[in-house]
Amino acid sequence: MAALKQKIRIIPLATLIAVLTGCGGGGGGSTEPAPPITNRTPVIESVGDLRIVENEVGVTTVSASDPDGDTLTFSLSGADADLFELSEKTISFVTPPDFENPADSDSNNQYALSVSVSDGQASSSVALQVNVVDAHEGRVVDSPVVGASVFVDENDDLERGDDEREGVTDEAGYFSFERADSDGDVKLVSIGGTDSSTKNSIYGLYRSDVLADASKSQVITGISTLIASVDAASDKVALASAIGFVNGVDVLLSSDIWSDSQSGSEEARSLQRVNSQVTLILEISGAIALEFSASNAVYVSTADVLAQKLLNTSSSPSTNMLLSEQEIAALFQEVLEAQALGASVPQEAIAAIASSIADFNAVLGDDVNDPIGDSATSVVATAQTDLRTAVLEFVAGEIDEAEYKGLT
């Protein structure tokens, strides 16, 4: 036994290591090399077909993900890709699309492009079609009215319903929102906003017929509100003539009398004078009724009565009735009666207010005055603030007739 132990002691170390290695080194198996890492393709979400109202530049924001967490880059391609720009993930038109003058390759307002995403090694893409639809385009003018709510009054209730299409005028009074083929039988309505020249609030409701020619701009004014108040085409023509315009109702409703006045058109300046007079009557009529009713119907009633007076007056020219305190007083009284408010305001008060309006309108209608100049703007500003406030206080009984006259 001692001899065996001695032999074991003298087994060479190298031999022992070789034996152990052959047996697996104590039980640990051999290590397989790691498989190569394979890049996975990024995924971009489908966008599909989009509907954009002309004049809008924003199209959509695309979204993509990469299973490897790689940094992604986006790009555009396709027949109409040059008409768009890509900022990070947002696609926009380079210039606002014009429905009447389509710029797509097929000239049909259907813009085709593809959006691709790449992680530097692999990429994927989706097709995108942008369908541009027609818009109601136009302007609201006392002077240009900022922030007015303009909508298609489909049910003729003078209030914007949740399903009625709407736009808001920009800093120059312009609006643009979707137009439907069925809009020919309804009115465009403008409510509120701020007079861009005087910086004062506009309180009234103004309307316009929808022009059959969708390529024409719609200009909503006190004058267009009068035209919208009569139904017969012959009455519309006669009313346009009564205010001094004989070139056709559609031309009148699409004429930007503010811009044309700035360009020096004497015809436009004449119309702007009448527009300021009509707007003043509408605004003050609303102020008279406000103590008793907040309904927008008072503005429509005022336009209805005023339109009939212009059509039937013996004054020559017809617009002279806008300077008559008797005619204006009779108008206010008829409007109150139409709103079941006939006995709400004493006739003496109506007469005093009508006298003030006649005085203001005499200045606003003076051919010597530039209707868009500083002098006219100052008169309009005074009417929008001091006169309106005095009327509200007078009708509410907060001041008497002598105090009212002293303020106006």
VEXDREN-2710 file (C-alpha; in Angstrom, 1 decimal):
% VEXDREN-2710
k/r/px/py/pz
1/MET/0.0/0.0/0.0
2/ALA/2.8/2.4/0.8
3/ALA/4.4/1.6/-2.5
4/LEU/1.2/2.5/-4.3
5/LYS/0.9/5.8/-2.6
6/GLN/4.5/6.6/-3.6
7/LYS/3.7/6.0/-7.2
8/ILE/0.7/8.2/-7.2
9/ARG/2.7/11.1/-5.7
10/ILE/5.1/10.9/-8.6
11/ILE/2.6/11.1/-11.5
12/PRO/3.7/14.1/-13.5
13/LEU/1.6/17.3/-13.1
14/ALA/1.2/17.6/-16.9
15/THR/-0.3/14.1/-17.2
16/LEU/-2.8/15.0/-14.5
17/ILE/-3.9/18.2/-16.3
18/ALA/-4.3/16.3/-19.5
19/VAL/-6.5/13.7/-17.8
20/LEU/-8.6/16.4/-16.2
21/THR/-9.0/18.3/-19.5
22/GLY/-10.1/15.2/-21.3
23/CYS/-12.8/14.6/-18.6
24/GLY/-14.3/18.1/-19.2
25/GLY/-12.4/20.1/-16.6
26/GLY/-14.6/19.1/-13.8
27/GLY/-18.0/19.1/-15.6
28/GLY/-18.1/22.5/-17.5
29/GLY/-19.0/22.0/-21.2
30/SER/-17.4/23.8/-24.1
31/THR/-18.7/27.4/-24.9
32/GLU/-20.5/27.9/-28.3
33/PRO/-19.8/31.3/-30.1
34/ALA/-22.6/33.9/-29.8
35/PRO/-24.9/34.2/-32.9
36/PRO/-24.4/37.3/-35.1
37/ILE/-26.8/40.2/-34.3
38/THR/-29.4/40.8/-37.1
39/ASN/-30.8/44.3/-37.7
40/ARG/-34.5/44.5/-37.6
41/THR/-36.6/46.7/-40.0
42/PRO/-38.3/49.8/-38.5
43/VAL/-42.1/50.0/-38.7
44/ILE/-44.0/53.0/-39.9
45/GLU/-47.7/53.4/-39.0
46/SER/-50.1/53.6/-42.0
47/VAL/-51.5/57.0/-42.7
48/GLY/-53.9/56.3/-45.5
49/ASP/-56.0/58.9/-47.3
50/LEU/-56.3/62.4/-45.7
51/ARG/-58.8/65.2/-46.3
52/ILE/-57.4/68.7/-46.2
53/VAL/-59.3/72.0/-46.7
54/GLU/-57.7/74.2/-49.3
55/ASN/-55.5/77.0/-47.9
56/GLU/-54.4/74.8/-45.0
57/VAL/-50.7/73.8/-45.0
58/GLY/-50.5/71.3/-42.2
59/VAL/-51.1/67.7/-43.4
60/THR/-50.2/65.1/-40.7
61/THR/-47.6/63.8/-38.3
62/VAL/-46.1/60.4/-39.0
63/SER/-45.1/57.8/-36.4
64/ALA/-42.6/55.0/-36.6
65/SER/-40.8/52.6/-34.2
66/ASP/-37.6/50.5/-34.4
67/PRO/-37.5/47.2/-32.5
68/ASP/-33.7/47.7/-32.0
69/GLY/-34.1/51.2/-30.7
70/ASP/-32.1/52.7/-33.6
71/THR/-32.2/56.4/-34.5
72/LEU/-34.7/56.9/-37.4
73/THR/-34.8/59.3/-40.3
74/PHE/-37.8/60.1/-42.5
75/SER/-38.1/61.1/-46.1
76/LEU/-40.7/61.7/-48.8
77/SER/-40.9/60.5/-52.4
78/GLY/-43.5/60.1/-55.1
79/ALA/-45.2/62.0/-57.8
80/ASP/-46.2/65.0/-55.7
81/ALA/-43.5/64.9/-53.0
82/ASP/-41.9/68.1/-54.1
83/LEU/-45.0/70.0/-53.1
84/PHE/-44.5/69.0/-49.5
85/GLU/-41.9/69.5/-46.8
86/LEU/-41.0/67.3/-43.8
87/SER/-40.0/68.8/-40.5
88/GLU/-39.0/66.1/-38.1
89/LYS/-42.2/64.0/-38.4
90/THR/-44.6/66.6/-39.6
91/ILE/-45.7/66.8/-43.2
92/SER/-46.9/70.1/-44.6
93/PHE/-47.6/71.7/-48.0
94/VAL/-44.8/74.0/-49.1
95/THR/-47.4/76.5/-50.2
96/PRO/-51.1/76.5/-49.3
97/PRO/-53.1/74.4/-51.8
98/ASP/-55.7/76.1/-54.0
99/PHE/-58.7/73.9/-54.8
100/GLU/-59.5/76.0/-57.9
101/ASN/-55.9/75.6/-59.2
102/PRO/-54.7/72.1/-58.2
103/ALA/-50.9/71.6/-58.4
104/ASP/-50.8/67.8/-58.2
105/SER/-49.4/65.8/-61.1
106/ASP/-53.0/64.8/-62.2
107/SER/-54.5/68.2/-61.5
108/ASN/-57.4/66.6/-59.6
109/ASN/-56.7/67.7/-56.1
110/GLN/-55.4/64.2/-55.1
111/TYR/-51.8/64.5/-54.1
112/ALA/-49.8/61.3/-54.0
113/LEU/-46.6/60.6/-52.1
114/SER/-44.8/58.0/-50.0
115/VAL/-43.3/58.4/-46.5
116/SER/-40.2/56.3/-45.7
117/VAL/-38.4/55.6/-42.5
118/SER/-34.9/54.2/-42.2
119/ASP/-32.6/53.1/-39.4
120/GLY/-29.5/53.4/-41.6
121/GLN/-29.6/49.8/-42.7
122/ALA/-33.2/48.9/-43.4
123/SER/-36.2/51.0/-44.4
124/SER/-40.0/50.7/-44.8
125/SER/-42.6/53.1/-46.4
126/VAL/-46.3/53.7/-46.7
127/ALA/-48.3/55.4/-49.4
128/LEU/-50.2/58.6/-48.6
129/GLN/-52.9/60.5/-50.6
130/VAL/-53.9/64.0/-49.6
131/ASN/-57.3/65.0/-50.9
132/VAL/-57.8/68.8/-51.0
133/VAL/-61.4/69.9/-50.7
134/ASP/-63.1/73.2/-51.5
135/ALA/-63.5/76.0/-49.0
136/HIS/-65.7/79.0/-48.2
137/GLU/-63.2/81.8/-48.6
138/GLY/-63.7/85.4/-47.8
139/ARG/-63.5/88.3/-45.4
140/VAL/-65.6/90.1/-42.8
141/VAL/-65.6/93.8/-43.2
142/ASP/-66.7/96.8/-41.1
143/SER/-63.1/97.5/-41.3
144/PRO/-61.6/94.0/-41.4
145/VAL/-63.0/92.1/-38.4
146/VAL/-60.6/89.9/-36.4
147/GLY/-61.7/86.8/-34.5
148/ALA/-65.2/86.7/-35.8
149/SER/-66.9/83.3/-35.8
150/VAL/-68.1/82.5/-39.4
151/PHE/-70.3/79.4/-40.0
152/VAL/-72.7/77.8/-42.4
153/ASP/-76.1/78.2/-40.8
154/GLU/-77.6/75.0/-42.1
155/ASN/-80.8/75.2/-40.0
156/ASP/-81.2/79.0/-40.1
157/ASP/-81.3/79.4/-36.3
158/LEU/-78.6/82.1/-36.2
159/GLU/-76.6/80.0/-33.8
160/ARG/-73.7/77.7/-34.6
161/GLY/-74.5/74.1/-33.9
162/ASP/-71.9/71.5/-33.1
163/ASP/-72.2/69.9/-36.6
164/GLU/-72.1/73.2/-38.5
165/ARG/-68.8/74.0/-40.2
166/GLU/-67.0/77.1/-38.9
167/GLY/-64.0/79.3/-39.4
168/VAL/-62.5/82.2/-37.4
169/THR/-61.3/85.3/-39.1
170/ASP/-57.6/86.0/-39.0
171/GLU/-55.8/89.3/-38.2
172/ALA/-56.8/90.7/-41.6
173/GLY/-60.4/89.6/-41.4
174/TYR/-60.1/86.6/-43.7
175/PHE/-61.7/83.2/-43.2
176/SER/-61.5/79.8/-44.9
177/PHE/-63.4/76.6/-43.9
178/GLU/-64.8/73.6/-45.7
179/ARG/-67.5/74.1/-48.3
180/ALA/-70.1/71.4/-49.2
181/ASP/-72.0/71.0/-52.4
182/SER/-75.3/71.6/-50.5
183/ASP/-74.3/75.0/-49.2
184/GLY/-76.0/76.9/-52.0
185/ASP/-79.3/77.2/-50.2
186/VAL/-78.0/78.4/-46.8
187/LYS/-76.4/81.6/-45.3
188/LEU/-73.0/82.3/-44.1
189/VAL/-73.2/84.0/-40.7
190/SER/-70.6/86.1/-38.9
191/ILE/-70.8/86.8/-35.1
192/GLY/-68.6/89.0/-33.0
193/GLY/-65.0/89.8/-33.4
194/THR/-62.9/92.9/-33.2
195/ASP/-62.8/95.9/-35.5
196/SER/-59.1/95.9/-36.7
197/SER/-59.1/99.7/-37.2
198/THR/-60.7/100.8/-33.9
199/LYS/-59.8/97.8/-31.8
200/ASN/-63.4/97.7/-30.5
201/SER/-65.7/94.8/-30.2
202/ILE/-68.3/94.0/-32.8
203/TYR/-71.5/92.7/-31.2
204/GLY/-73.8/92.2/-34.2
205/LEU/-74.7/89.3/-36.4
206/TYR/-74.0/89.6/-40.1
207/ARG/-74.9/87.3/-43.0
208/SER/-74.4/86.7/-46.7
209/ASP/-75.9/84.5/-49.3
210/VAL/-73.6/81.7/-50.5
211/LEU/-72.3/82.5/-54.0
212/ALA/-72.9/79.8/-56.6
213/ASP/-69.4/80.3/-58.0
214/ALA/-67.2/78.7/-55.5
215/SER/-64.1/80.3/-57.0
216/LYS/-65.2/83.7/-55.8
217/SER/-64.5/85.2/-52.4
218/GLN/-67.4/85.9/-50.0
219/VAL/-67.3/89.3/-48.3
220/ILE/-69.6/89.5/-45.3
221/THR/-70.7/93.1/-44.5
222/GLY/-73.6/95.2/-43.3
223/ILE/-74.6/95.4/-47.0
224/SER/-74.4/91.7/-47.6
225/THR/-76.7/91.3/-44.5
226/LEU/-79.3/93.5/-46.3
227/ILE/-79.0/91.5/-49.5
228/ALA/-79.5/88.2/-47.5
229/SER/-82.7/89.5/-45.9
230/VAL/-84.7/89.5/-49.2
231/ASP/-85.6/86.3/-51.0
232/ALA/-86.5/87.2/-54.6
233/ALA/-83.6/87.6/-57.0
234/SER/-85.3/90.7/-58.4
235/ASP/-85.4/92.3/-55.0
236/LYS/-81.7/91.6/-54.4
237/VAL/-80.9/93.4/-57.7
238/ALA/-83.2/96.3/-56.8
239/LEU/-81.6/96.5/-53.3
240/ALA/-78.1/96.5/-54.7
241/SER/-79.2/99.3/-57.1
242/ALA/-80.8/101.2/-54.2
243/ILE/-77.4/101.4/-52.4
244/GLY/-75.7/102.5/-55.7
245/PHE/-74.4/99.3/-57.2
246/VAL/-75.6/98.2/-60.6
247/ASN/-72.9/95.6/-61.7
248/GLY/-74.7/92.5/-60.3
249/VAL/-75.5/91.0/-56.9
250/ASP/-72.8/88.3/-57.1
251/VAL/-70.2/91.0/-58.0
252/LEU/-71.3/93.1/-55.0
253/LEU/-71.2/90.1/-52.6
254/SER/-67.7/89.2/-53.8
255/SER/-66.3/92.7/-53.7
256/ASP/-63.7/93.5/-51.0
257/ILE/-64.8/97.1/-50.6
258/TRP/-62.2/97.7/-47.9
259/SER/-59.2/96.5/-50.0
260/ASP/-60.6/98.2/-53.1
261/SER/-61.1/101.5/-51.1
262/GLN/-57.4/101.2/-50.1
263/SER/-56.6/100.9/-53.8
264/GLY/-58.4/104.2/-54.5
265/SER/-61.7/102.9/-56.1
266/GLU/-64.3/105.6/-55.7
267/GLU/-67.1/103.0/-56.2
268/ALA/-65.7/101.0/-53.3
269/ARG/-65.4/104.0/-51.1
270/SER/-69.0/104.9/-51.8
271/LEU/-70.1/101.4/-50.8
272/GLN/-67.9/101.5/-47.7
273/ARG/-69.7/104.7/-46.6
274/VAL/-73.0/103.0/-46.9
275/ASN/-71.6/99.9/-45.2
276/SER/-70.5/102.0/-42.2
277/GLN/-74.0/103.6/-42.0
278/VAL/-75.8/100.2/-42.2
279/THR/-73.5/98.6/-39.7
280/LEU/-74.1/101.4/-37.2
281/ILE/-77.8/101.0/-37.5
282/LEU/-77.5/97.2/-36.9
283/GLU/-75.2/97.6/-34.0
284/ILE/-77.3/100.2/-32.2
285/SER/-80.5/98.3/-32.9
286/GLY/-79.0/95.3/-31.1
287/ALA/-78.0/97.6/-28.2
288/ILE/-81.5/98.9/-27.8
289/ALA/-83.0/95.4/-27.7
290/LEU/-80.2/94.0/-25.5
291/GLU/-81.8/95.2/-22.2
292/PHE/-84.8/93.0/-23.0
293/SER/-83.6/90.2/-25.3
294/ALA/-80.2/88.7/-26.1
295/SER/-81.5/87.0/-29.3
296/ASN/-79.5/87.4/-32.5
297/ALA/-82.8/87.6/-34.3
298/VAL/-82.9/91.4/-33.7
299/TYR/-80.1/91.9/-36.2
300/VAL/-82.0/89.9/-38.9
301/SER/-85.2/91.8/-38.1
302/THR/-83.3/95.1/-38.4
303/ALA/-81.9/94.1/-41.8
304/ASP/-85.4/92.9/-42.9
305/VAL/-87.0/96.3/-42.1
306/LEU/-84.1/98.4/-43.4
307/ALA/-84.0/96.5/-46.7
308/GLN/-87.8/97.1/-47.2
309/LYS/-87.4/100.8/-46.4
310/LEU/-84.5/101.1/-48.9
311/LEU/-86.6/99.3/-51.5
312/ASN/-89.7/101.5/-50.9
313/THR/-88.4/104.9/-50.0
314/SER/-89.2/107.9/-52.0
315/SER/-85.8/109.4/-51.1
316/SER/-83.4/110.0/-53.9
317/PRO/-80.9/108.5/-53.7
318/SER/-82.4/105.8/-51.6
319/THR/-79.6/105.9/-49.1
320/ASN/-80.8/109.4/-47.9
321/MET/-83.2/107.5/-45.7
322/LEU/-80.1/106.4/-43.6
323/LEU/-79.8/110.1/-42.6
324/SER/-83.5/110.6/-41.6
325/GLU/-84.1/110.5/-37.9
326/GLN/-87.8/109.9/-38.6
327/GLU/-87.1/106.9/-40.8
328/ILE/-84.6/105.5/-38.4
329/ALA/-86.9/106.0/-35.4
330/ALA/-89.7/104.2/-37.4
331/LEU/-87.2/101.4/-38.2
332/PHE/-86.3/100.9/-34.5
333/GLN/-89.9/100.8/-33.5
334/GLU/-90.8/98.2/-36.1
335/VAL/-87.9/96.1/-35.0
336/LEU/-89.0/96.2/-31.4
337/GLU/-92.5/95.2/-32.4
338/ALA/-91.2/92.4/-34.5
339/GLN/-89.4/91.1/-31.4
340/ALA/-92.5/91.6/-29.2
341/LEU/-90.8/94.4/-27.4
342/GLY/-92.9/97.3/-28.9
343/ALA/-93.7/98.9/-25.5
344/SER/-90.4/98.3/-23.9
345/VAL/-88.7/101.6/-24.9
346/PRO/-90.5/105.0/-24.8
347/GLN/-91.0/106.6/-28.2
348/GLU/-89.2/109.7/-26.9
349/ALA/-86.1/107.6/-26.2
350/ILE/-86.3/106.0/-29.7
351/ALA/-86.5/109.4/-31.2
352/ALA/-83.5/110.7/-29.3
353/ILE/-81.4/107.7/-30.3
354/ALA/-82.5/107.9/-33.9
355/SER/-81.5/111.6/-33.9
356/SER/-78.0/110.5/-32.8
357/ILE/-77.7/107.9/-35.4
358/ALA/-78.8/110.3/-38.1
359/ASP/-76.0/112.7/-37.0
360/PHE/-73.4/110.0/-37.0
361/ASN/-74.5/108.7/-40.4
362/ALA/-74.4/112.2/-41.9
363/VAL/-70.6/112.3/-41.1
364/LEU/-70.0/108.7/-42.2
365/GLY/-71.8/109.3/-45.5
366/ASP/-70.2/112.6/-46.4
367/ASP/-68.5/112.3/-49.8
368/VAL/-65.7/114.6/-48.5
369/ASN/-64.6/112.0/-45.9
370/ASP/-62.3/109.1/-46.8
371/PRO/-64.3/106.1/-45.4
372/ILE/-61.2/104.2/-44.4
373/GLY/-59.2/107.3/-43.2
374/ASP/-58.4/108.4/-39.7
375/SER/-61.4/110.8/-39.4
376/ALA/-64.0/108.2/-40.3
377/THR/-62.2/105.6/-38.1
378/SER/-62.5/108.1/-35.2
379/VAL/-66.2/108.6/-35.8
380/VAL/-66.8/104.8/-36.0
381/ALA/-64.8/104.3/-32.8
382/THR/-66.9/106.9/-30.9
383/ALA/-70.1/105.2/-32.1
384/GLN/-68.8/101.8/-31.1
385/THR/-68.0/103.0/-27.6
386/ASP/-69.4/106.2/-26.3
387/LEU/-72.6/106.1/-28.3
388/ARG/-73.3/102.4/-27.7
389/THR/-72.7/102.8/-23.9
390/ALA/-75.0/105.8/-23.8
391/VAL/-77.7/103.9/-25.6
392/LEU/-77.4/101.0/-23.2
393/GLU/-77.6/103.2/-20.2
394/PHE/-80.5/105.3/-21.6
395/VAL/-82.6/102.2/-22.4
396/ALA/-81.9/100.7/-19.0
397/GLY/-83.1/103.9/-17.3
398/GLU/-79.7/104.7/-15.8
399/ILE/-79.6/108.1/-17.5
400/ASP/-82.3/110.4/-18.7
401/GLU/-82.8/112.0/-22.1
402/ALA/-80.9/115.2/-21.2
403/GLU/-77.9/113.2/-19.9
404/TYR/-78.1/111.0/-23.0
405/LYS/-78.0/114.0/-25.3
406/GLY/-75.1/115.4/-23.3
407/LEU/-73.1/112.2/-23.9
408/THR/-73.8/111.9/-27.6
END
